[in-house]
Amino acid sequence: MPAQRKCESCGMPVASGVYCGHCTDESGRLQDFEERLKRLAEWMVVQKRAPTRAAAEQQALAYMATMPAWRAHPKLLARTKRKG
């Protein structure tokens, strides 16, 4: 059995293409960074993976940093850059 493809934005299984339906807009293009961050953080709150919205956003940023679609994105790098 061939390895299952995964969405490069969130890691969900995909039958074809690079991104799943949760990560794309009506035209099939990857949603923008802010939209994906918002939706992923909301999902983490609903799934009780984060106790607060702020914690959910930090967890979402950390997860997005592991995904091919986002790991080198300027907005992600700016928000996860360590100060000091």
mmCIF file of the N, C-alpha and C atoms, coordinates in Angstrom:
data_MODEL
# 
_entry.id   MODEL 
# 
loop_
_atom_site.group_PDB 
_atom_site.id 
_atom_site.type_symbol 
_atom_site.label_atom_id 
_atom_site.label_alt_id 
_atom_site.label_comp_id 
_atom_site.label_asym_id 
_atom_site.label_entity_id 
_atom_site.label_seq_id 
_atom_site.pdbx_PDB_ins_code 
_atom_site.Cartn_x 
_atom_site.Cartn_y 
_atom_site.Cartn_z 
_atom_site.occupancy 
_atom_site.B_iso_or_equiv 
_atom_site.pdbx_formal_charge 
_atom_site.auth_seq_id 
_atom_site.auth_comp_id 
_atom_site.auth_asym_id 
_atom_site.auth_atom_id 
_atom_site.pdbx_PDB_model_num 
ATOM 1   N N  . MET A 1 1  ? 0.850   -1.178 0.000  1.00 0.00 ? 1  MET A N  1 
ATOM 2   C CA . MET A 1 1  ? 0.000   0.000  0.000  1.00 0.00 ? 1  MET A CA 1 
ATOM 3   C C  . MET A 1 1  ? 0.898   1.245  0.000  1.00 0.00 ? 1  MET A C  1 
ATOM 4   N N  . PRO A 1 2  ? 0.652   2.184  -0.910 1.00 0.00 ? 2  PRO A N  1 
ATOM 5   C CA . PRO A 1 2  ? 1.481   3.397  -0.953 1.00 0.00 ? 2  PRO A CA 1 
ATOM 6   C C  . PRO A 1 2  ? 1.250   4.272  0.275  1.00 0.00 ? 2  PRO A C  1 
ATOM 7   N N  . ALA A 1 3  ? 2.259   5.038  0.617  1.00 0.00 ? 3  ALA A N  1 
ATOM 8   C CA . ALA A 1 3  ? 2.138   5.960  1.758  1.00 0.00 ? 3  ALA A CA 1 
ATOM 9   C C  . ALA A 1 3  ? 1.048   6.983  1.474  1.00 0.00 ? 3  ALA A C  1 
ATOM 10  N N  . GLN A 1 4  ? 0.274   7.294  2.484  1.00 0.00 ? 4  GLN A N  1 
ATOM 11  C CA . GLN A 1 4  ? -0.798  8.264  2.320  1.00 0.00 ? 4  GLN A CA 1 
ATOM 12  C C  . GLN A 1 4  ? -0.215  9.669  2.290  1.00 0.00 ? 4  GLN A C  1 
ATOM 13  N N  . ARG A 1 5  ? -0.702  10.462 1.356  1.00 0.00 ? 5  ARG A N  1 
ATOM 14  C CA . ARG A 1 5  ? -0.263  11.851 1.254  1.00 0.00 ? 5  ARG A CA 1 
ATOM 15  C C  . ARG A 1 5  ? -0.883  12.651 2.375  1.00 0.00 ? 5  ARG A C  1 
ATOM 16  N N  . LYS A 1 6  ? -0.140  13.670 2.820  1.00 0.00 ? 6  LYS A N  1 
ATOM 17  C CA . LYS A 1 6  ? -0.632  14.535 3.885  1.00 0.00 ? 6  LYS A CA 1 
ATOM 18  C C  . LYS A 1 6  ? -0.620  15.985 3.417  1.00 0.00 ? 6  LYS A C  1 
ATOM 19  N N  . CYS A 1 7  ? -1.599  16.734 3.892  1.00 0.00 ? 7  CYS A N  1 
ATOM 20  C CA . CYS A 1 7  ? -1.694  18.160 3.600  1.00 0.00 ? 7  CYS A CA 1 
ATOM 21  C C  . CYS A 1 7  ? -0.427  18.843 4.118  1.00 0.00 ? 7  CYS A C  1 
ATOM 22  N N  . GLU A 1 8  ? 0.190   19.650 3.287  1.00 0.00 ? 8  GLU A N  1 
ATOM 23  C CA . GLU A 1 8  ? 1.415   20.347 3.677  1.00 0.00 ? 8  GLU A CA 1 
ATOM 24  C C  . GLU A 1 8  ? 1.141   21.541 4.579  1.00 0.00 ? 8  GLU A C  1 
ATOM 25  N N  . SER A 1 9  ? -0.129  21.845 4.810  1.00 0.00 ? 9  SER A N  1 
ATOM 26  C CA . SER A 1 9  ? -0.495  22.944 5.685  1.00 0.00 ? 9  SER A CA 1 
ATOM 27  C C  . SER A 1 9  ? -0.867  22.466 7.086  1.00 0.00 ? 9  SER A C  1 
ATOM 28  N N  . CYS A 1 10 ? -1.585  21.312 7.177  1.00 0.00 ? 10 CYS A N  1 
ATOM 29  C CA . CYS A 1 10 ? -2.062  20.862 8.487  1.00 0.00 ? 10 CYS A CA 1 
ATOM 30  C C  . CYS A 1 10 ? -1.747  19.414 8.826  1.00 0.00 ? 10 CYS A C  1 
ATOM 31  N N  . GLY A 1 11 ? -1.364  18.625 7.838  1.00 0.00 ? 11 GLY A N  1 
ATOM 32  C CA . GLY A 1 11 ? -1.030  17.235 8.095  1.00 0.00 ? 11 GLY A CA 1 
ATOM 33  C C  . GLY A 1 11 ? -2.177  16.253 7.919  1.00 0.00 ? 11 GLY A C  1 
ATOM 34  N N  . MET A 1 12 ? -3.365  16.745 7.590  1.00 0.00 ? 12 MET A N  1 
ATOM 35  C CA . MET A 1 12 ? -4.509  15.850 7.364  1.00 0.00 ? 12 MET A CA 1 
ATOM 36  C C  . MET A 1 12 ? -4.263  15.027 6.095  1.00 0.00 ? 12 MET A C  1 
ATOM 37  N N  . PRO A 1 13 ? -4.829  13.822 6.026  1.00 0.00 ? 13 PRO A N  1 
ATOM 38  C CA . PRO A 1 13 ? -4.693  13.021 4.809  1.00 0.00 ? 13 PRO A CA 1 
ATOM 39  C C  . PRO A 1 13 ? -5.357  13.713 3.620  1.00 0.00 ? 13 PRO A C  1 
ATOM 40  N N  . VAL A 1 14 ? -4.735  13.596 2.450  1.00 0.00 ? 14 VAL A N  1 
ATOM 41  C CA . VAL A 1 14 ? -5.324  14.113 1.210  1.00 0.00 ? 14 VAL A CA 1 
ATOM 42  C C  . VAL A 1 14 ? -5.244  13.030 0.140  1.00 0.00 ? 14 VAL A C  1 
ATOM 43  N N  . ALA A 1 15 ? -6.271  12.951 -0.668 1.00 0.00 ? 15 ALA A N  1 
ATOM 44  C CA . ALA A 1 15 ? -6.303  11.964 -1.742 1.00 0.00 ? 15 ALA A CA 1 
ATOM 45  C C  . ALA A 1 15 ? -5.430  12.406 -2.905 1.00 0.00 ? 15 ALA A C  1 
ATOM 46  N N  . SER A 1 16 ? -5.443  13.699 -3.156 1.00 0.00 ? 16 SER A N  1 
ATOM 47  C CA . SER A 1 16 ? -4.626  14.244 -4.238 1.00 0.00 ? 16 SER A CA 1 
ATOM 48  C C  . SER A 1 16 ? -4.334  15.698 -3.933 1.00 0.00 ? 16 SER A C  1 
ATOM 49  N N  . GLY A 1 17 ? -3.364  16.228 -4.587 1.00 0.00 ? 17 GLY A N  1 
ATOM 50  C CA . GLY A 1 17 ? -2.997  17.620 -4.379 1.00 0.00 ? 17 GLY A CA 1 
ATOM 51  C C  . GLY A 1 17 ? -2.082  17.787 -3.176 1.00 0.00 ? 17 GLY A C  1 
ATOM 52  N N  . VAL A 1 18 ? -1.847  19.033 -2.827 1.00 0.00 ? 18 VAL A N  1 
ATOM 53  C CA . VAL A 1 18 ? -0.908  19.368 -1.768 1.00 0.00 ? 18 VAL A CA 1 
ATOM 54  C C  . VAL A 1 18 ? -1.621  19.732 -0.469 1.00 0.00 ? 18 VAL A C  1 
ATOM 55  N N  . TYR A 1 19 ? -2.822  20.326 -0.581 1.00 0.00 ? 19 TYR A N  1 
ATOM 56  C CA . TYR A 1 19 ? -3.548  20.811 0.587  1.00 0.00 ? 19 TYR A CA 1 
ATOM 57  C C  . TYR A 1 19 ? -4.927  20.169 0.694  1.00 0.00 ? 19 TYR A C  1 
ATOM 58  N N  . CYS A 1 20 ? -5.414  20.035 1.927  1.00 0.00 ? 20 CYS A N  1 
ATOM 59  C CA . CYS A 1 20 ? -6.750  19.481 2.156  1.00 0.00 ? 20 CYS A CA 1 
ATOM 60  C C  . CYS A 1 20 ? -7.812  20.579 1.989  1.00 0.00 ? 20 CYS A C  1 
ATOM 61  N N  . GLY A 1 21 ? -9.060  20.171 2.010  1.00 0.00 ? 21 GLY A N  1 
ATOM 62  C CA . GLY A 1 21 ? -10.166 21.111 1.866  1.00 0.00 ? 21 GLY A CA 1 
ATOM 63  C C  . GLY A 1 21 ? -10.306 22.086 3.016  1.00 0.00 ? 21 GLY A C  1 
ATOM 64  N N  . HIS A 1 22 ? -9.786  21.747 4.195  1.00 0.00 ? 22 HIS A N  1 
ATOM 65  C CA . HIS A 1 22 ? -9.854  22.650 5.348  1.00 0.00 ? 22 HIS A CA 1 
ATOM 66  C C  . HIS A 1 22 ? -8.897  23.828 5.198  1.00 0.00 ? 22 HIS A C  1 
ATOM 67  N N  . CYS A 1 23 ? -7.861  23.642 4.408  1.00 0.00 ? 23 CYS A N  1 
ATOM 68  C CA . CYS A 1 23 ? -6.802  24.654 4.301  1.00 0.00 ? 23 CYS A CA 1 
ATOM 69  C C  . CYS A 1 23 ? -6.879  25.501 3.040  1.00 0.00 ? 23 CYS A C  1 
ATOM 70  N N  . THR A 1 24 ? -7.849  25.223 2.203  1.00 0.00 ? 24 THR A N  1 
ATOM 71  C CA . THR A 1 24 ? -7.953  25.960 0.948  1.00 0.00 ? 24 THR A CA 1 
ATOM 72  C C  . THR A 1 24 ? -9.215  26.812 0.910  1.00 0.00 ? 24 THR A C  1 
ATOM 73  N N  . ASP A 1 25 ? -9.173  27.819 0.039  1.00 0.00 ? 25 ASP A N  1 
ATOM 74  C CA . ASP A 1 25 ? -10.346 28.673 -0.148 1.00 0.00 ? 25 ASP A CA 1 
ATOM 75  C C  . ASP A 1 25 ? -11.250 28.061 -1.218 1.00 0.00 ? 25 ASP A C  1 
ATOM 76  N N  . GLU A 1 26 ? -12.270 28.787 -1.607 1.00 0.00 ? 26 GLU A N  1 
ATOM 77  C CA . GLU A 1 26 ? -13.232 28.300 -2.599 1.00 0.00 ? 26 GLU A CA 1 
ATOM 78  C C  . GLU A 1 26 ? -12.594 27.985 -3.939 1.00 0.00 ? 26 GLU A C  1 
ATOM 79  N N  . SER A 1 27 ? -11.472 28.633 -4.228 1.00 0.00 ? 27 SER A N  1 
ATOM 80  C CA . SER A 1 27 ? -10.776 28.422 -5.503 1.00 0.00 ? 27 SER A CA 1 
ATOM 81  C C  . SER A 1 27 ? -9.731  27.317 -5.423 1.00 0.00 ? 27 SER A C  1 
ATOM 82  N N  . GLY A 1 28 ? -9.576  26.715 -4.255 1.00 0.00 ? 28 GLY A N  1 
ATOM 83  C CA . GLY A 1 28 ? -8.591  25.659 -4.096 1.00 0.00 ? 28 GLY A CA 1 
ATOM 84  C C  . GLY A 1 28 ? -7.200  26.150 -3.739 1.00 0.00 ? 28 GLY A C  1 
ATOM 85  N N  . ARG A 1 29 ? -7.071  27.452 -3.490 1.00 0.00 ? 29 ARG A N  1 
ATOM 86  C CA . ARG A 1 29 ? -5.774  28.021 -3.101 1.00 0.00 ? 29 ARG A CA 1 
ATOM 87  C C  . ARG A 1 29 ? -5.614  27.964 -1.586 1.00 0.00 ? 29 ARG A C  1 
ATOM 88  N N  . LEU A 1 30 ? -4.392  27.834 -1.148 1.00 0.00 ? 30 LEU A N  1 
ATOM 89  C CA . LEU A 1 30 ? -4.094  27.825 0.276  1.00 0.00 ? 30 LEU A CA 1 
ATOM 90  C C  . LEU A 1 30 ? -4.586  29.120 0.905  1.00 0.00 ? 30 LEU A C  1 
ATOM 91  N N  . GLN A 1 31 ? -5.319  28.992 2.022  1.00 0.00 ? 31 GLN A N  1 
ATOM 92  C CA . GLN A 1 31 ? -5.766  30.184 2.743  1.00 0.00 ? 31 GLN A CA 1 
ATOM 93  C C  . GLN A 1 31 ? -4.553  30.953 3.242  1.00 0.00 ? 31 GLN A C  1 
ATOM 94  N N  . ASP A 1 32 ? -4.747  32.228 3.523  1.00 0.00 ? 32 ASP A N  1 
ATOM 95  C CA . ASP A 1 32 ? -3.612  33.026 3.989  1.00 0.00 ? 32 ASP A CA 1 
ATOM 96  C C  . ASP A 1 32 ? -3.216  32.630 5.410  1.00 0.00 ? 32 ASP A C  1 
ATOM 97  N N  . PHE A 1 33 ? -2.050  33.045 5.809  1.00 0.00 ? 33 PHE A N  1 
ATOM 98  C CA . PHE A 1 33 ? -1.468  32.681 7.090  1.00 0.00 ? 33 PHE A CA 1 
ATOM 99  C C  . PHE A 1 33 ? -2.383  33.005 8.257  1.00 0.00 ? 33 PHE A C  1 
ATOM 100 N N  . GLU A 1 34 ? -2.897  34.221 8.303  1.00 0.00 ? 34 GLU A N  1 
ATOM 101 C CA . GLU A 1 34 ? -3.732  34.641 9.442  1.00 0.00 ? 34 GLU A CA 1 
ATOM 102 C C  . GLU A 1 34 ? -4.999  33.793 9.554  1.00 0.00 ? 34 GLU A C  1 
ATOM 103 N N  . GLU A 1 35 ? -5.598  33.463 8.431  1.00 0.00 ? 35 GLU A N  1 
ATOM 104 C CA . GLU A 1 35 ? -6.811  32.636 8.444  1.00 0.00 ? 35 GLU A CA 1 
ATOM 105 C C  . GLU A 1 35 ? -6.498  31.233 8.964  1.00 0.00 ? 35 GLU A C  1 
ATOM 106 N N  . ARG A 1 36 ? -5.409  30.633 8.491  1.00 0.00 ? 36 ARG A N  1 
ATOM 107 C CA . ARG A 1 36 ? -5.039  29.290 8.946  1.00 0.00 ? 36 ARG A CA 1 
ATOM 108 C C  . ARG A 1 36 ? -4.698  29.297 10.426 1.00 0.00 ? 36 ARG A C  1 
ATOM 109 N N  . LEU A 1 37 ? -3.979  30.317 10.887 1.00 0.00 ? 37 LEU A N  1 
ATOM 110 C CA . LEU A 1 37 ? -3.628  30.420 12.299 1.00 0.00 ? 37 LEU A CA 1 
ATOM 111 C C  . LEU A 1 37 ? -4.899  30.514 13.147 1.00 0.00 ? 37 LEU A C  1 
ATOM 112 N N  . LYS A 1 38 ? -5.819  31.366 12.744 1.00 0.00 ? 38 LYS A N  1 
ATOM 113 C CA . LYS A 1 38 ? -7.076  31.549 13.471 1.00 0.00 ? 38 LYS A CA 1 
ATOM 114 C C  . LYS A 1 38 ? -7.857  30.240 13.552 1.00 0.00 ? 38 LYS A C  1 
ATOM 115 N N  . ARG A 1 39 ? -8.001  29.577 12.439 1.00 0.00 ? 39 ARG A N  1 
ATOM 116 C CA . ARG A 1 39 ? -8.794  28.342 12.402 1.00 0.00 ? 39 ARG A CA 1 
ATOM 117 C C  . ARG A 1 39 ? -8.129  27.209 13.184 1.00 0.00 ? 39 ARG A C  1 
ATOM 118 N N  . LEU A 1 40 ? -6.817  27.108 13.094 1.00 0.00 ? 40 LEU A N  1 
ATOM 119 C CA . LEU A 1 40 ? -6.121  26.065 13.834 1.00 0.00 ? 40 LEU A CA 1 
ATOM 120 C C  . LEU A 1 40 ? -6.215  26.322 15.339 1.00 0.00 ? 40 LEU A C  1 
ATOM 121 N N  . ALA A 1 41 ? -6.068  27.570 15.747 1.00 0.00 ? 41 ALA A N  1 
ATOM 122 C CA . ALA A 1 41 ? -6.188  27.909 17.170 1.00 0.00 ? 41 ALA A CA 1 
ATOM 123 C C  . ALA A 1 41 ? -7.610  27.634 17.665 1.00 0.00 ? 41 ALA A C  1 
ATOM 124 N N  . GLU A 1 42 ? -8.617  27.970 16.874 1.00 0.00 ? 42 GLU A N  1 
ATOM 125 C CA . GLU A 1 42 ? -10.007 27.693 17.253 1.00 0.00 ? 42 GLU A CA 1 
ATOM 126 C C  . GLU A 1 42 ? -10.231 26.195 17.416 1.00 0.00 ? 42 GLU A C  1 
ATOM 127 N N  . TRP A 1 43 ? -9.667  25.408 16.516 1.00 0.00 ? 43 TRP A N  1 
ATOM 128 C CA . TRP A 1 43 ? -9.803  23.958 16.594 1.00 0.00 ? 43 TRP A CA 1 
ATOM 129 C C  . TRP A 1 43 ? -9.159  23.442 17.880 1.00 0.00 ? 43 TRP A C  1 
ATOM 130 N N  . MET A 1 44 ? -8.009  23.985 18.237 1.00 0.00 ? 44 MET A N  1 
ATOM 131 C CA . MET A 1 44 ? -7.329  23.550 19.462 1.00 0.00 ? 44 MET A CA 1 
ATOM 132 C C  . MET A 1 44 ? -8.147  23.870 20.712 1.00 0.00 ? 44 MET A C  1 
ATOM 133 N N  . VAL A 1 45 ? -8.831  25.000 20.720 1.00 0.00 ? 45 VAL A N  1 
ATOM 134 C CA . VAL A 1 45 ? -9.688  25.349 21.857 1.00 0.00 ? 45 VAL A CA 1 
ATOM 135 C C  . VAL A 1 45 ? -10.867 24.381 21.928 1.00 0.00 ? 45 VAL A C  1 
ATOM 136 N N  . VAL A 1 46 ? -11.521 24.134 20.809 1.00 0.00 ? 46 VAL A N  1 
ATOM 137 C CA . VAL A 1 46 ? -12.677 23.232 20.774 1.00 0.00 ? 46 VAL A CA 1 
ATOM 138 C C  . VAL A 1 46 ? -12.275 21.820 21.198 1.00 0.00 ? 46 VAL A C  1 
ATOM 139 N N  . GLN A 1 47 ? -11.126 21.364 20.760 1.00 0.00 ? 47 GLN A N  1 
ATOM 140 C CA . GLN A 1 47 ? -10.654 20.018 21.092 1.00 0.00 ? 47 GLN A CA 1 
ATOM 141 C C  . GLN A 1 47 ? -10.038 19.948 22.490 1.00 0.00 ? 47 GLN A C  1 
ATOM 142 N N  . LYS A 1 48 ? -10.039 21.091 23.196 1.00 0.00 ? 48 LYS A N  1 
ATOM 143 C CA . LYS A 1 48 ? -9.501  21.200 24.556 1.00 0.00 ? 48 LYS A CA 1 
ATOM 144 C C  . LYS A 1 48 ? -8.008  20.853 24.622 1.00 0.00 ? 48 LYS A C  1 
ATOM 145 N N  . ARG A 1 49 ? -7.317  21.175 23.553 1.00 0.00 ? 49 ARG A N  1 
ATOM 146 C CA . ARG A 1 49 ? -5.870  20.975 23.535 1.00 0.00 ? 49 ARG A CA 1 
ATOM 147 C C  . ARG A 1 49 ? -5.146  22.187 24.099 1.00 0.00 ? 49 ARG A C  1 
ATOM 148 N N  . ALA A 1 50 ? -5.905  23.245 24.327 1.00 0.00 ? 50 ALA A N  1 
ATOM 149 C CA . ALA A 1 50 ? -5.332  24.470 24.887 1.00 0.00 ? 50 ALA A CA 1 
ATOM 150 C C  . ALA A 1 50 ? -6.351  25.077 25.850 1.00 0.00 ? 50 ALA A C  1 
ATOM 151 N N  . PRO A 1 51 ? -5.902  25.510 27.028 1.00 0.00 ? 51 PRO A N  1 
ATOM 152 C CA . PRO A 1 51 ? -6.829  26.050 28.020 1.00 0.00 ? 51 PRO A CA 1 
ATOM 153 C C  . PRO A 1 51 ? -7.323  27.471 27.724 1.00 0.00 ? 51 PRO A C  1 
ATOM 154 N N  . THR A 1 52 ? -6.554  28.228 26.945 1.00 0.00 ? 52 THR A N  1 
ATOM 155 C CA . THR A 1 52 ? -6.924  29.607 26.626 1.00 0.00 ? 52 THR A CA 1 
ATOM 156 C C  . THR A 1 52 ? -6.680  29.883 25.152 1.00 0.00 ? 52 THR A C  1 
ATOM 157 N N  . ARG A 1 53 ? -7.256  30.958 24.673 1.00 0.00 ? 53 ARG A N  1 
ATOM 158 C CA . ARG A 1 53 ? -7.054  31.370 23.287 1.00 0.00 ? 53 ARG A CA 1 
ATOM 159 C C  . ARG A 1 53 ? -5.575  31.692 23.036 1.00 0.00 ? 53 ARG A C  1 
ATOM 160 N N  . ALA A 1 54 ? -4.934  32.359 23.974 1.00 0.00 ? 54 ALA A N  1 
ATOM 161 C CA . ALA A 1 54 ? -3.515  32.699 23.812 1.00 0.00 ? 54 ALA A CA 1 
ATOM 162 C C  . ALA A 1 54 ? -2.653  31.436 23.734 1.00 0.00 ? 54 ALA A C  1 
ATOM 163 N N  . ALA A 1 55 ? -2.958  30.472 24.591 1.00 0.00 ? 55 ALA A N  1 
ATOM 164 C CA . ALA A 1 55 ? -2.212  29.210 24.561 1.00 0.00 ? 55 ALA A CA 1 
ATOM 165 C C  . ALA A 1 55 ? -2.462  28.471 23.252 1.00 0.00 ? 55 ALA A C  1 
ATOM 166 N N  . ALA A 1 56 ? -3.704  28.502 22.783 1.00 0.00 ? 56 ALA A N  1 
ATOM 167 C CA . ALA A 1 56 ? -4.047  27.852 21.519 1.00 0.00 ? 56 ALA A CA 1 
ATOM 168 C C  . ALA A 1 56 ? -3.272  28.478 20.366 1.00 0.00 ? 56 ALA A C  1 
ATOM 169 N N  . GLU A 1 57 ? -3.157  29.796 20.367 1.00 0.00 ? 57 GLU A N  1 
ATOM 170 C CA . GLU A 1 57 ? -2.419  30.462 19.296 1.00 0.00 ? 57 GLU A CA 1 
ATOM 171 C C  . GLU A 1 57 ? -0.942  30.080 19.339 1.00 0.00 ? 57 GLU A C  1 
ATOM 172 N N  . GLN A 1 58 ? -0.362  30.010 20.528 1.00 0.00 ? 58 GLN A N  1 
ATOM 173 C CA . GLN A 1 58 ? 1.043   29.612 20.641 1.00 0.00 ? 58 GLN A CA 1 
ATOM 174 C C  . GLN A 1 58 ? 1.245   28.177 20.177 1.00 0.00 ? 58 GLN A C  1 
ATOM 175 N N  . GLN A 1 59 ? 0.331   27.292 20.530 1.00 0.00 ? 59 GLN A N  1 
ATOM 176 C CA . GLN A 1 59 ? 0.418   25.905 20.084 1.00 0.00 ? 59 GLN A CA 1 
ATOM 177 C C  . GLN A 1 59 ? 0.247   25.815 18.572 1.00 0.00 ? 59 GLN A C  1 
ATOM 178 N N  . ALA A 1 60 ? -0.670  26.599 18.031 1.00 0.00 ? 60 ALA A N  1 
ATOM 179 C CA . ALA A 1 60 ? -0.886  26.602 16.586 1.00 0.00 ? 60 ALA A CA 1 
ATOM 180 C C  . ALA A 1 60 ? 0.366   27.090 15.854 1.00 0.00 ? 60 ALA A C  1 
ATOM 181 N N  . LEU A 1 61 ? 0.978   28.142 16.357 1.00 0.00 ? 61 LEU A N  1 
ATOM 182 C CA . LEU A 1 61 ? 2.212   28.643 15.742 1.00 0.00 ? 61 LEU A CA 1 
ATOM 183 C C  . LEU A 1 61 ? 3.310   27.583 15.781 1.00 0.00 ? 61 LEU A C  1 
ATOM 184 N N  . ALA A 1 62 ? 3.449   26.907 16.907 1.00 0.00 ? 62 ALA A N  1 
ATOM 185 C CA . ALA A 1 62 ? 4.471   25.861 17.040 1.00 0.00 ? 62 ALA A CA 1 
ATOM 186 C C  . ALA A 1 62 ? 4.201   24.725 16.055 1.00 0.00 ? 62 ALA A C  1 
ATOM 187 N N  . TYR A 1 63 ? 2.932   24.345 15.906 1.00 0.00 ? 63 TYR A N  1 
ATOM 188 C CA . TYR A 1 63 ? 2.592   23.279 14.973 1.00 0.00 ? 63 TYR A CA 1 
ATOM 189 C C  . TYR A 1 63 ? 2.831   23.717 13.530 1.00 0.00 ? 63 TYR A C  1 
ATOM 190 N N  . MET A 1 64 ? 2.400   24.926 13.200 1.00 0.00 ? 64 MET A N  1 
ATOM 191 C CA . MET A 1 64 ? 2.588   25.432 11.841 1.00 0.00 ? 64 MET A CA 1 
ATOM 192 C C  . MET A 1 64 ? 4.068   25.474 11.467 1.00 0.00 ? 64 MET A C  1 
ATOM 193 N N  . ALA A 1 65 ? 4.928   25.700 12.439 1.00 0.00 ? 65 ALA A N  1 
ATOM 194 C CA . ALA A 1 65 ? 6.371   25.752 12.182 1.00 0.00 ? 65 ALA A CA 1 
ATOM 195 C C  . ALA A 1 65 ? 6.924   24.403 11.734 1.00 0.00 ? 65 ALA A C  1 
ATOM 196 N N  . THR A 1 66 ? 6.160   23.328 11.946 1.00 0.00 ? 66 THR A N  1 
ATOM 197 C CA . THR A 1 66 ? 6.598   22.000 11.526 1.00 0.00 ? 66 THR A CA 1 
ATOM 198 C C  . THR A 1 66 ? 6.070   21.625 10.144 1.00 0.00 ? 66 THR A C  1 
ATOM 199 N N  . MET A 1 67 ? 5.174   22.424 9.603  1.00 0.00 ? 67 MET A N  1 
ATOM 200 C CA . MET A 1 67 ? 4.518   22.083 8.345  1.00 0.00 ? 67 MET A CA 1 
ATOM 201 C C  . MET A 1 67 ? 5.201   22.744 7.151  1.00 0.00 ? 67 MET A C  1 
ATOM 202 N N  . PRO A 1 68 ? 5.399   21.998 6.050  1.00 0.00 ? 68 PRO A N  1 
ATOM 203 C CA . PRO A 1 68 ? 6.098   22.540 4.884  1.00 0.00 ? 68 PRO A CA 1 
ATOM 204 C C  . PRO A 1 68 ? 5.520   23.846 4.340  1.00 0.00 ? 68 PRO A C  1 
ATOM 205 N N  . ALA A 1 69 ? 4.204   23.998 4.381  1.00 0.00 ? 69 ALA A N  1 
ATOM 206 C CA . ALA A 1 69 ? 3.581   25.205 3.824  1.00 0.00 ? 69 ALA A CA 1 
ATOM 207 C C  . ALA A 1 69 ? 3.904   26.459 4.622  1.00 0.00 ? 69 ALA A C  1 
ATOM 208 N N  . TRP A 1 70 ? 4.246   26.306 5.896  1.00 0.00 ? 70 TRP A N  1 
ATOM 209 C CA . TRP A 1 70 ? 4.373   27.461 6.778  1.00 0.00 ? 70 TRP A CA 1 
ATOM 210 C C  . TRP A 1 70 ? 5.754   27.660 7.402  1.00 0.00 ? 70 TRP A C  1 
ATOM 211 N N  . ARG A 1 71 ? 6.569   26.628 7.505  1.00 0.00 ? 71 ARG A N  1 
ATOM 212 C CA . ARG A 1 71 ? 7.782   26.713 8.325  1.00 0.00 ? 71 ARG A CA 1 
ATOM 213 C C  . ARG A 1 71 ? 8.735   27.840 7.948  1.00 0.00 ? 71 ARG A C  1 
ATOM 214 N N  . ALA A 1 72 ? 8.727   28.286 6.713  1.00 0.00 ? 72 ALA A N  1 
ATOM 215 C CA . ALA A 1 72 ? 9.591   29.401 6.314  1.00 0.00 ? 72 ALA A CA 1 
ATOM 216 C C  . ALA A 1 72 ? 8.795   30.671 6.021  1.00 0.00 ? 72 ALA A C  1 
ATOM 217 N N  . HIS A 1 73 ? 7.512   30.683 6.367  1.00 0.00 ? 73 HIS A N  1 
ATOM 218 C CA . HIS A 1 73 ? 6.662   31.842 6.085  1.00 0.00 ? 73 HIS A CA 1 
ATOM 219 C C  . HIS A 1 73 ? 7.121   33.035 6.931  1.00 0.00 ? 73 HIS A C  1 
ATOM 220 N N  . PRO A 1 74 ? 7.287   34.208 6.327  1.00 0.00 ? 74 PRO A N  1 
ATOM 221 C CA . PRO A 1 74 ? 7.766   35.385 7.067  1.00 0.00 ? 74 PRO A CA 1 
ATOM 222 C C  . PRO A 1 74 ? 6.922   35.742 8.290  1.00 0.00 ? 74 PRO A C  1 
ATOM 223 N N  . LYS A 1 75 ? 5.614   35.606 8.207  1.00 0.00 ? 75 LYS A N  1 
ATOM 224 C CA . LYS A 1 75 ? 4.760   35.950 9.352  1.00 0.00 ? 75 LYS A CA 1 
ATOM 225 C C  . LYS A 1 75 ? 4.956   34.960 10.498 1.00 0.00 ? 75 LYS A C  1 
ATOM 226 N N  . LEU A 1 76 ? 5.141   33.701 10.170 1.00 0.00 ? 76 LEU A N  1 
ATOM 227 C CA . LEU A 1 76 ? 5.392   32.724 11.219 1.00 0.00 ? 76 LEU A CA 1 
ATOM 228 C C  . LEU A 1 76 ? 6.754   32.995 11.858 1.00 0.00 ? 76 LEU A C  1 
ATOM 229 N N  . LEU A 1 77 ? 7.761   33.220 11.046 1.00 0.00 ? 77 LEU A N  1 
ATOM 230 C CA . LEU A 1 77 ? 9.097   33.483 11.576 1.00 0.00 ? 77 LEU A CA 1 
ATOM 231 C C  . LEU A 1 77 ? 9.116   34.731 12.456 1.00 0.00 ? 77 LEU A C  1 
ATOM 232 N N  . ALA A 1 78 ? 8.394   35.763 12.059 1.00 0.00 ? 78 ALA A N  1 
ATOM 233 C CA . ALA A 1 78 ? 8.347   36.999 12.844 1.00 0.00 ? 78 ALA A CA 1 
ATOM 234 C C  . ALA A 1 78 ? 7.671   36.775 14.192 1.00 0.00 ? 78 ALA A C  1 
ATOM 235 N N  . ARG A 1 79 ? 6.663   35.915 14.227 1.00 0.00 ? 79 ARG A N  1 
ATOM 236 C CA . ARG A 1 79 ? 5.915   35.692 15.473 1.00 0.00 ? 79 ARG A CA 1 
ATOM 237 C C  . ARG A 1 79 ? 6.563   34.673 16.386 1.00 0.00 ? 79 ARG A C  1 
ATOM 238 N N  . THR A 1 80 ? 7.459   33.869 15.847 1.00 0.00 ? 80 THR A N  1 
ATOM 239 C CA . THR A 1 80 ? 8.099   32.853 16.677 1.00 0.00 ? 80 THR A CA 1 
ATOM 240 C C  . THR A 1 80 ? 9.558   33.170 16.962 1.00 0.00 ? 80 THR A C  1 
ATOM 241 N N  . LYS A 1 81 ? 10.028  34.276 16.440 1.00 0.00 ? 81 LYS A N  1 
ATOM 242 C CA . LYS A 1 81 ? 11.422  34.678 16.646 1.00 0.00 ? 81 LYS A CA 1 
ATOM 243 C C  . LYS A 1 81 ? 11.655  34.965 18.123 1.00 0.00 ? 81 LYS A C  1 
ATOM 244 N N  . ARG A 1 82 ? 12.697  34.385 18.644 1.00 0.00 ? 82 ARG A N  1 
ATOM 245 C CA . ARG A 1 82 ? 13.029  34.619 20.059 1.00 0.00 ? 82 ARG A CA 1 
ATOM 246 C C  . ARG A 1 82 ? 13.734  35.960 20.211 1.00 0.00 ? 82 ARG A C  1 
ATOM 247 N N  . LYS A 1 83 ? 13.312  36.672 21.221 1.00 0.00 ? 83 LYS A N  1 
ATOM 248 C CA . LYS A 1 83 ? 13.912  37.976 21.485 1.00 0.00 ? 83 LYS A CA 1 
ATOM 249 C C  . LYS A 1 83 ? 14.960  37.814 22.569 1.00 0.00 ? 83 LYS A C  1 
ATOM 250 N N  . GLY A 1 84 ? 16.038  38.598 22.435 1.00 0.00 ? 84 GLY A N  1 
ATOM 251 C CA . GLY A 1 84 ? 17.050  38.595 23.478 1.00 0.00 ? 84 GLY A CA 1 
ATOM 252 C C  . GLY A 1 84 ? 18.222  37.904 23.015 1.00 0.00 ? 84 GLY A C  1 
# 
